[in-house]
Structures are given as structure tokens and as C-alpha cells.
Amino acid sequence: MNELAARARPAWGAVISMALGVFGLVTAEFLPASLLTPMAADLGITEGMAGQAVTVTAAVALLTSLLISTATRRIDRRHVLLGFSMLLVASNLMVAFAPNLTVLLIGRVLLGMALGGFWTMSIATMMRLVPEDLVPRGLSIMFSGVSAATIAAAPLGSYFGDLFGWRDVFRMAALLGVLALIVQFLTLPRMAPSGMTRLRTLFDVLMRPRVGLGMLAAALVFTGHFAFFTYIRPFLETVTGVGVSGVATILLGFGVANFLGNYLGGWMVERSLRLTMILMPLLMGTLGLSLVLLESTPVTDAALVAVWGLAFGAIPVAWSTWLTRTVPDEAESASGLLVAAINLAIATGAAAGGLIFDLGGALNVFAASAAVLLLAALMILMGVRTRPLASAST
């Protein structure tokens, strides 16, 4: 499809295919959080070791996000995106049939490549699929895949894992990846590479005023969240004392609240981006301390976890908006940096959380998570500045 024609006529089918891709990728990313206990038992490893399936995915996604634009600068973006979906399918199949931790981690490496690459190119790709005035709507449709995965992946993964076994859950995830691949093959237009991004561009963007400190603050927010989220099932089982159905119900509440948090975040960002960026990690840190200090009951913990989901739902909206207002002229490079920061955070949160969990249990993981989030809120308050929408293009 001609590039100008594509921008004049929105390629909504391609936009939906991007949403399907996001849904498949994020579902696969989140599954270990709900399947950690049976995965560890089946492979004969500790839950902390099984949690490294999250760590390795994030670490590879980090590297991929920094290198993918340079490595694929001469390749049609259609082919690159289809390649990411192929990696998604291969990853889930390797995990589903993994005989040991090593094979499982190799499968998660493939997922990290797909995640890092897809997220780095997603915003720039959307700008080529629809006219400029419809980009927010296109992004909203695409990010609905994240919300759907947040609602479905953890509770359904836990439920079907108990019903059929954790390996069958990853086989189902592979079929979801096949569906996304087919729809993308049928709908994505040809998109010739539009620039010659080099690694130097990433450094130049990072050195701009406001960018470096903002990336560090974002990394702290996501570190705190994923230390919490990766080990939520062991906490609910060992501290709250609920069974598989209770875990699934609480995770469903988290997912629904997270979906609503996306819309809450959009409403809040329209009124004050900076206030949203400060309040959400502050609230999450307070919730983490509450989970540690208050008497643990299923009802209390379910409510606290749901409010955490609501707060975290606003985080991606806020930081994506910060990115577009802070670096509007280098969307792909800046996205790569933000994806790298987030995946460094996921890797750090999961790895440190696993170490703390094995040494001191879930309560200590949540205490550390709360401390990191409160530090992030303080850093944003003291040093991160935002530009109003009207000045984003100046």
C-alpha cells in the first residue's frame, strides 16, 4: 500500500492486528506470574529460580529495544513486525515443551526479542497506519490489547493451569500468537524504512534536558511494580492463605481495576501530567506497605491488590504522554530508550525480588517494592519536569 494513501485512509485492520499482537505478547509476558508455583514444582526448581523466566525476558527486551531500529534500518517494517509474531509463537512452544530450566529460559529469550522490538516500533508504526489526527485513537485501540491481556492472562492462566496444566496454557498462548500472525499477514501494509537510525541517536536523545532523569524515574516505578507483580501468587498463597480459585479471583480483580486505571490515567493526564506521575507511585508504595503491615485477610488483600491495579493502569498512559511531549521529534529512538528503561526495571524487579523471596519471603519482597516506589515518587517530585501539551512541538 502506498504510504501517503495509507495515511489518508486509516488502515484499521492493521491497527487491530497490532492490538492482537500486543495481546499475545503481553499475555505471554504475564503468564509466569500466575503459573510460577506449578512451573517450579514441575521443573524441580525454586519459585525464585522460576521467576527468572521474567528476568531473562526483560533483559533481552532491553537489549533488543536499543538495537532493533539500527539492526533493521533497511528492512520493510511489515516484515519486521511479522518476524516478531513468529518469535512469539516459537517462544511459547519452547516453554510449553521445555524439559528443564535452560530450555525454558531460551524460549523466554525469544519472547524478549519480540517484546523489545515490537514496543520500540509500535508508536512510529501507528503513525504510519493512520492519519495524524487519528493516531491517539489508533494507539488507544492498540493499547486495549495490553488491558485485555492484563485482565485475562493472570486469572485465566491460573485457572487453566490448574485445570489442564501450565504447559497447555503456553500451548494456548502459541495458538494466540498464530492468530495474530495470520491477521497481521493479511492486513499490515508494506512500510519501507523511513530513517537511518544509529546508536548515536539514542545517546543524543538521552542527553537532552529532562530525558535522562525521567528515564531513571520511570525505571524505578516499573522496578517496584514488577517486584510486586512477579511474586503476587506466592504472597497470596503463603501470606493471604488463599487457594488457586482465590488467586484467580484476586488477579481478575487486579486486571479489571488495571483496565479502568487506563481510563483514569487518561482523565488525570489531561488535567495534570506531573501530578499523575507523582501520585500513582506514591499510592502504590503506600499500598505495598499496607500489604506488609496490616493484618492479612483475603478481603483486605484483594481490595489492596485491586487498588494497586487501578493505580498501575495510569502509569503507562502517563509515561507515554511524557515521552511524546518531551521528545516529539525522535519517537522511535525515545521509545526504544523508554522500553529499555522499563525492561531493565522488570529484570531488576524480578531478579532482586527472586533473591529477596528465597532469602526472606514474600513480605520482604513487598516491603522492598514499596520502598522503591516511594523513592520514585520523591524523585519525580524533586526533579522530573513536564511540558504542557501546547509547547510539546516547540
N, C-alpha and C positions, 0 to 999 in steps of 0.2 A: 504494500500500500504506500502511495506517495506520502511523504512526511507532512507536507502542507495540507493535503486532503485529510489526513488523519487528525490533524489539529482542528480543521474546520468542522469535521464530523466526528463527534465523540465515539471512540471505539469501546462502547460499554461492555461488549462481550469480552474484550481483552481485559477490561478493568475487573470484571467478575472472575476471570481466570486468575488474575493476580490475587484476589481475595481467597480463592480456593488454594492457591499456592501458600499463602500466609497461614491459612487454617491448617494445612498439612504440616508445615514446618513447625509452627508453634505447638501443635498437638504433640508431635514427636519430641520436641524440646521439653515439654512439661510432663510427659508420661512417667519418667523415673520418680518424680515427687510422690506419685500415688502408688507406685509399684516397688518402691525401694525395699520393703521388707521381704516380699516373696522373691525378688531378684537376688537379694543377698543370700537367702536360705538355699535357693536352687543352685547357685554358683559356689556355695561354700565359702563365702567371704563375709566380712563385717558390713554393717549398713554404712559406715563411714567410707569404706572402700567402694561400695556400690555407688555412693554419692559422687564419686569421681567421674562417673558417666556424664554428669552435668558439667564438671570442671573441664574435662577434655574437650567437650563440645564448645564451651565458651572460649577456651584458649585458642582453638583452631579458628573459630569465628572471628576472633580478634585479629589474628594474623591475616586471614582472608580479606577482612574489611579494609585493611590498609593496603593490600597488594592487588586486589582484584581489578580496580579501574586501570592500573598500569598494565597488568598482565593481559587484559582483554581489550586494550585500547584500539585494536584493529579488527575486532570481531563484531559481527552483527549482534545487537543486543537480544534479538529474538532467540538466536542460537545459545547465547549465554544463559538466558533465563530457562530455556528448556533443559539445558545441562544441569542446572540447579535442581530441577524436579527429578531428573534421573538419579542424581546423588541422593535425594530424599528417599526414593524407592529402594535403592541399593542399601542405604543405611539401615532402614527398618528391617529389611530381610536379614542382613548380617546380625543384627541384635536378636531377632527372633530365633535364629538358629545357632546363636553363639554357644559353644561348648565350655567356654571359660571367660574370665575377665578380659584377657588380651583381645580376643576376637570382638567382644562387646565394645571395648574401647575403640577399636579400629572402625567399627560401624559408626560410632558416635563422632569420630573424626570426620567422616564423610558428611554427617549432618552439620557439623560445624562449618565446613566449607560452603555448604548450601545456604545456611543461615546468614553467615557473614556476607557472602556475595549478594544474596537477594536483598537484604536490608540496605546495603550500600547503594544499590542501583534503583531501589523501589521509587523513591521520590522523583528522581530525574526521569525514570521511565514513565511515571504517571503524567509528568509534564509534557510528554510526547504523545500520549494516548488521547488526551482531551484538550480542548481549548483552555487558555489561561484562566478564564473566569470560572471554569468548571473543575479546576484542579482540586479545590477543597472538597467538593462533592466526591470526586474520584478517590481521594485519599480516605475519606470517610468510609466509602464502600470497602476499600482495601483493608483498612484497619478493623472493620467489622469482623474480618477473619480472625484477628487476634482476640477480640472479645468472645467470639463463638468458641474458640479453642480454650480460652480461659474458663469458660463456663463448662464445657464438655469434657476436656481432656482429663483433668484430675478426678472428678467424681466418676465418670464413665470408665476411666482406666482402672480405678479402684474396684468398681462394681464388676466389670467384665473380667478383670484379673482374678477376682475371687471365683467367678462363675466358670471361666474357661481356662484360666492360667495366664500368666503375664506374657508368655511367648505369643499366644494367639492375639493378644492386644496389639503387639507390634506388627503381626501379620495384617491385622485390620488397618493399621496405620499405613502399611505399604500399599494396600488397595486404595486408600485415600490419596496417596501420592500418585498412583497410576491415573486416577480420575483427574487430578489437577493437571498432569502432564498431557492427557488427551485434550482437555478443554483448551489449554494453552497452545497446543499444536494447531488446533482448529481456529483460534481467534487472534493470537498475537501477530501483529504486522511485522514486516521487516523494519528494522531500526538500525541503520548504519551508524557506526560510532561517530559521535559528534565532536569529540575533542581528542587531545593527545595528553591526557593527564599523566603526570610523572610524580615520583615520590617527593620531589622538591615542593610540589604544590601543597601536599599535606603539611609539610613543615611551615610553609609560608602562612597557611591558614591558621595553624596552631599558634603562631607567634603574633597574631593580631590581638589588639587590646580586647579584653573581656573573654577571649575564647579559651585560653589555657585553664584559667581558674574555674570557668564554667564547666569544662570537661571533667576536671577533678571532682567538683561538687557532684556532678551527675554520677560519676563512678561511685562515689561514697553512698549515694542514695540507693543505687541498684545493688551495691555490695550488701548493704543492710537488709534489703528486701530478700535477696536470694539466699542469704544465710538463713533467714527465717523460713522461706518457702520450701527450700530443698529438704528441710528436716521437719516439716509440719506433720507428716504422718507418724513418725516415731514419737513426736511430742504428744499427739492426740492419743496414741496407743498406750504410752508408758506413763504420762503425767495426767492427762484428762481421763484415761481409762475407758475409752470407747472402742467398740469393735469395728469390723470392716464396714458395716452399714452406717455406723455413726460417722466414721471417717468420710465416707462418700457424701453423706448429707451435709456435713460441715464444709467440705470442699465445694459442694454445689452452692452453698450459701456464699462462700468466698467468690465463686465465679460470677454469680448473678450480681453481687454487690460491685464487683470489678467492672462489669458491663455498664452498670448505672454510673460508676465513677468516671467513665469516659465522657459521658454527657455532662456530669457535674464539673469535670475539668474544663470542658469547652465553655460552659457558662461562666466559670470563675476566671478563666484566662481572658475572656472578653472584658472583664471588669478590672482585673489586676493580675498580670502575669507574675510579677515578682512576689506578690502576696501568696499566690497559689504555690509557687516554687518553695516558699518558706514553710507554709502551714502544713503541707502534706507530709514531708519527712518528720516534722515536729510531732504531728499526730501519730504517725506510725511508730516513732520512737517511744512515745508515751504508751501506746498500746502494747509494745513489746515489754516494757517494764511492768505493765499491769498483768500480763500473762505470767510473768515471773513472780510477782509479789502477792497478787490476790489469790484467795482460795480457789483452787481449780475445780470447776464443775462443768459438765457438758453444756449446759445452757449459757453460762458465763463465757466459757472459751469460744463457743460457737458465735456469740454476739461480737466478741473482740476480734475474732478472725474475720468476720463479715465486714466490720468497720475498717479493718486493715485493707481488705479487698477494695472497698469503696475509695479509700484514700489513694491506694496504689493505682487505681484506674485513671486518676487525674495526672499521674506522673508522666507517662509518655506524651500525652497531649501538651503538657506544659513545656517539656524539654524540646519537643519537635517545633513548637511555636518559637521558643527561644532561639533555636537554630536558624529558622527562616528569617527571623528579624535581625540576628547578629551577623550571619554570613549569607546574605541573599544571593550573592553573585557566584558562589562556589558550592552549589548544592550537593553535587556528588562527592566532592572531596570532604566537605564538612560532615556529610552523612557518614562517610567512612570513618572519620575520627570519632563521631559520637557512637557509632556501632562498636568501634574498637574499645572505647571507654566503658560502654555498657557490658561488653563481653569480658573485659578484664575484671569488671566488678562481679559478674556472675561466676567466673572462675575463682576469684579470690573468696567470694562469699561461700561458695560450695566447698572449696578446699579447706579454708580455715574453719568453716562450720563442721566439716567432717572430722578434723583433728580435735576440735573442742568437744564434739559429740562423743568421740571414742574415749576421750580423757575425762570428761565431766558431765556428760548427759545433755539432754535437750534444753533444760532450763538455762544452762550456761551459754548455749548457742543463742538463745533468745535474748539473754542479757547483753551479749556482745553485739548482736544485731541492733538492739535499741541504742547502745552507746554510739555506734557508727552513724545511725540515722540522726541522732541529736547533734552530733558533730557536724554532719552535712547541713542541717538546718542553720546552725550557727555560722558556718562558712558562707552560706548563701546570704544570710542577713548582713554579714560584715563586709563581704567582698564582691558578690556577683551582682552586676547591674544589667538591666534590661532596657531595650529601646522600645518606645511606643510604636504602634503599627505605622503611623504616618511617616516616621523617619526611617523605616526599615530599608527604603530604597535610596536613602541619601548617604 
